[in-house]
Amino acid sequence: MRHDEYLSRSKTTFEGKLGGDEPFYDSDEPVSFEIETDDEADDEDVVEKPTKKSRRPKRIRNRFRKALTRYAVQEHVELNKYVNEPTRVRVKCTAGCPLLLFASFDSRTNDFVVKNYNPVHKCNGTTKNKLVNSLYISERYRDKIISEPGIRIFELQNLIRKELEVYIGRTVARKARSIVLQQIMGDNVEEFKRILDYRDELLRTNSGSTCVVRLSEETFEGGFKRFQSFYICFDAMKKAFKAGCRRAIRLDGCFLKGVSKGQMLVARWFVNILRHDLELGDGTGLTTLSDMQKGLDIANKDLLPNAEQRMCARHVIANFSKKWTGIAIRNCFWRCAKSTYEQEFQKNLDHMEKLGDGINGDLWYYNIDRWSKVYFKYLSCCDSVDNNMAESFNSWILGPRHKTIITMLEEIRVKIRRRVGQLREFSET
């Protein structure tokens, strides 16, 4: 029998047995050098459950491939990974470059062993790399995309170009972001299902605390109720407020930035629970400071009728500037807001009158005794005219606000606990 006839018979014998319906090719034949595309990389996650015998070689092979990808990105070279078998990996550089690497699974050591390696490079560095595909980007920049799910495609491209010095197309960047967001959305649904478990765990580990989860009265398909709101007040915070904190409470709301769309907003039910937790009674000796939310204003009047209610001067000037603009008007407004006695306030008000006809009439519309320091009560020992502390807190928790519901609540809890501990240590120094 001739040698070529023997090879053709061997090829027919092994066809359909080593790779499903794929024929078997000898490792030195050109048809065996098939480049792994971006679509094929995505298909690696969608595989059938391997048998116990083949699970370890495939897992080690994938780790080996990831190591090659990291090397290619770090050295700015474009490597071509030729797929032969689940137990073998061959890598070549671009045409004309002698770099070569061949590794295969060794059953004796249960590891991937490099059998042939030529590390010499004769090619120039490149800013394009096929190995930097959507799957690689989604794994490397997962935390970044989770913290900023609304990141623009060109911003992600610029970030990768700056850090990796590699150019990627818009389609690859968009696909990578979609992979991460789809994974987050799955976690988001599951976390909403566990919100009551999270409440129970908080109450178990923080005795004396108050945690309320508000659900819809309507029951939807599957017997589930829709999540509406969440309230938490830790026992340590209650005791600290009652023991020595100034009787001043700042109330504000903010929007959630991630997949958990909605608002962190103070509402009537929130104020009612807070009143019982902190034993505020009818609000005597208490000061509340918020922006110009009408619903919150009504809730405070009904639940805390004797509390001093202030409005944030920054929100007042923002609305006032829609009609009256200019630096002189703005500076005069802040002098009125920070006046500490009536003669000074009247002097600044007279100066304001000269800046426009009817300007003082529009200013009095905003109830001056709620945003000017001259009319503030002194029982709370707080002379703040703005709500910057609450606004700063909203910015401080900007990162967690992008996360899913339980992850967000837990990260905010940890940040606050650490901050309290740091301030306690600082006060003792």
Stockholm file with secondary structure:
# STOCKHOLM 1.0

chainA/1-429         MRHDEYLSRSKTTFEGKLGGDEPFYDSDEPVSFEIETDDEADDEDVVEKPTKKSRRPKRIRNRFRKALTRYAVQEHVELNKYVNEPTRVRVKCTAGCPLLLFASFDSRTNDFVVKNYNPVHKCNGTTKNKLVNSLYISERYRDKIISEPGIRIFELQNLIRKELEVYIGRTVARKARSIVLQQIMGDNVEEFKRILDYRDELLRTNSGSTCVVRLSEETFEGGFKRFQSFYICFDAMKKAFKAGCRRAIRLDGCFLKGVSKGQMLVARWFVNILRHDLELGDGTGLTTLSDMQKGLDIANKDLLPNAEQRMCARHVIANFSKKWTGIAIRNCFWRCAKSTYEQEFQKNLDHMEKLGDGINGDLWYYNIDRWSKVYFKYLSCCDSVDNNMAESFNSWILGPRHKTIITMLEEIRVKIRRRVGQLREFSET
#=GR chainA/1-429 SS CCHHHHHHHHHHHHTTTSBTTBCCCCTTSGGGCCBCCHHHHHHTSSCCCCCHHHHHHHHHHHHHHHHHHHHHHHHTCCCEEEEEETTEEEEECSTTCCCEEEEEEETTTTEEEEEEEECCCCSCCCSCCTTSCHHHHHHHTHHHHHHCTTCCHHHHHHHHHHHHCCCCCHHHHHHHHHHHHHHHHHHHHHHHHTHHHHHHHHHHHSTTCEEEEEEEEEECTTSCEEEEEEEEECHHHHHHHHHHCCSEEECCCEECCSSSCSEECCCHHHHHHHHHHTTCTTCTTCEEEECSCHHHHHHHHHHCTTSEEEECHHHHHHHHTTTSCSHHHHHHHHHHHTCCSHHHHHHHHHHHHTTSTTHHHHHHTTCGGGTCGGGCCSTTCCCCCSCHHHHHHHHHTTTGGGSCHHHHHHHHHHHHHHHHHHHHHHHTC
#=GC SS_cons         CCHHHHHHHHHHHHTTTSBTTBCCCCTTSGGGCCBCCHHHHHHTSSCCCCCHHHHHHHHHHHHHHHHHHHHHHHHTCCCEEEEEETTEEEEECSTTCCCEEEEEEETTTTEEEEEEEECCCCSCCCSCCTTSCHHHHHHHTHHHHHHCTTCCHHHHHHHHHHHHCCCCCHHHHHHHHHHHHHHHHHHHHHHHHTHHHHHHHHHHHSTTCEEEEEEEEEECTTSCEEEEEEEEECHHHHHHHHHHCCSEEECCCEECCSSSCSEECCCHHHHHHHHHHTTCTTCTTCEEEECSCHHHHHHHHHHCTTSEEEECHHHHHHHHTTTSCSHHHHHHHHHHHTCCSHHHHHHHHHHHHTTSTTHHHHHHTTCGGGTCGGGCCSTTCCCCCSCHHHHHHHHHTTTGGGSCHHHHHHHHHHHHHHHHHHHHHHHTC
//
